[in-house]
């Protein structure tokens, strides 16, 4: 029988019949975040300064995503694109992904005209995702799990891919 914790702790739910690893996942996430925070801040500060010098606008990009059991939350990243770029290509990308030979290709790899000068480096090194540590601290994400999907993608997921919503989304995917 599958039982879940109460709805107040929705983001921290694990199935009661999971292994000990499932029960330790949240404390491990929190412990790693607390231990890594000084190093992450030492890296994030220069990134923020460089971003501020190269592009006006906010440092943090906030985007709605769909995570565990279809719950919507805001994912945080360092902004790597210019302010108010056209989003038509991004919106059409998920639907057209099924028709491409390389479906794992990211949307920003197809057109980099909207990228900030330092944006390409931030994405290549993964430093743009440092603020997601706050999503992990808030319990909306975990360190390892499937990447959260966009709301426009969640509606077109095929049944086998909908299973990813049965897990807490991760900062680093499996």
N, C-alpha and C positions, 0 to 999 in steps of 0.2 A: 504494500500500500504506500503510495506516495503522499507524503505530508509536507506542507510548507509552513514556514514561520508566519507570524501575523503580518498583515499588510503594512504596518508601520515600518517594518524593516525590509521592505520590498527589494531594495538594492542589495541586501546582504543575504538573500535567501539561498539556501542550498537544500537539496533533497535530503531527507532524513536517512535514506538508505545509501548515501554516498560514502566513500571511503574516508579515512581520517584526513587525507589530503584536502578533501573538499571542506572539511570542518576547520582546517587550519589556514585555508586560503586567505581569508580576510585579515587575520593577525599577521600573516607573512607579508601581505601587501602593505599594511600599516607600518610594520617594522622596517621594511625596505625603504618606504617613503621617508620615514623619520631619519634613518641612517644616511640616506642619499641626499637629503635636503640641502646640507651645506655645500656639497659638490655641485648639485644642480643649480643652486643660486649663484655660485661662482661662475658657472658657464652662462646662465641666463642673463646676468647683469651686462657683460660685454655684448651679448647678442642684442639686448634691448637698446644699448647705446648706439651700436652700429645701425640698427633699424631706424632709430630716431634721427640719426644724421643723414640717412639716405632717402627717407620717405616720410612725408607728413601723414598724419592720421593716427589712429589707435595702434598700439603694439599688438594687442590681442584680438584675434578673430574668433568669433563665437558662432557656432553653427548647430542647428537642431539635428539630432540624430535619433535613431531608434535602437534601443538596447534590449535588455533582458525582458522577456515576455511582452514585447511591444511597447514598453515604457519610453516616452520621449524625454530627452534630456539635452542640455547644451554642452557640446564638446568645445574645449578651448585649445587654441593653437596660436603660435606667433604668426602674425599676418605676413604672407609672402607675396601677395598680389597687390596691385595698385587699388586705390579706393574706387568703388563702383565700376568694376569691369563688367562687360556684357556677360550674362549668365546663360544665354541661349544654348551655347555649346555644352555647358555643364549639365543643363537640364535634359538635353537630348542624348547625352552620353550613355546613361544606364540602359536605355531601351536599345540602342544600337550595339551595345557591347556583345550581345549574343550572336550577332552576325559577323563579328571579327574573328580572324584566325587567332590573334593573341588577345584573349578576353581579359587577361590580367593587367594589361597596359593601363596606366593611369591617365586620367583626362588631361592633366597638366603636361604630360609628355607629348601630346599631339599639337598643342599650341602654347607657346611660352610668351606670347606678345603681352600678356597682362602681368607678367612676373616683375617684381621689384628687382633692382640690381643684386641685392643680397639674397633674394628669395630662392633662386636656384641652388645656391650653396646651402641654405638652411634646409631645404627639402632633401638634397642629396645626402646630407649628414644626419638627417632626422632631428636636428635641433629645433625645427619648427614645432615639434610635438612635445617639447618639455612642459608647457603649461598643462598638459593632460594629466600630470601628476596630481593636480588638484581634483580632477575627475575621479582619480583613484582614491584620494583621501576622502572625498564625499561619498564614496561607495557606488558611484554610477558606472565605474569601470574597474577592472582588475588588471594586474600586470600582464598576465597571459590569457588570451581568449580571442574569439573571433572579432574582427573589426566591426564597429557599429555601422549600420547602414543609414543612408539618407532617407527621409520620409518618402521621397519620390521613388526610391529604389525598393522600399519595403513592400509597396503595392504590386510590384512586378516580379517578386521573387518566386521561383518555381518551388514546389513543395519540399524538395530535398534541401534547398538552400534556406527555407524558412526555419529549419532546425537550428540555425545559428542563433535565432532569437530565444532559444531555450537555455542559453548560457549568458553569463554576464559578459559584456563586451570587454575586449582587452586592449591595452596600450600596445602590446606586441602580439601579433597574431600567431596562431599555431603553425 
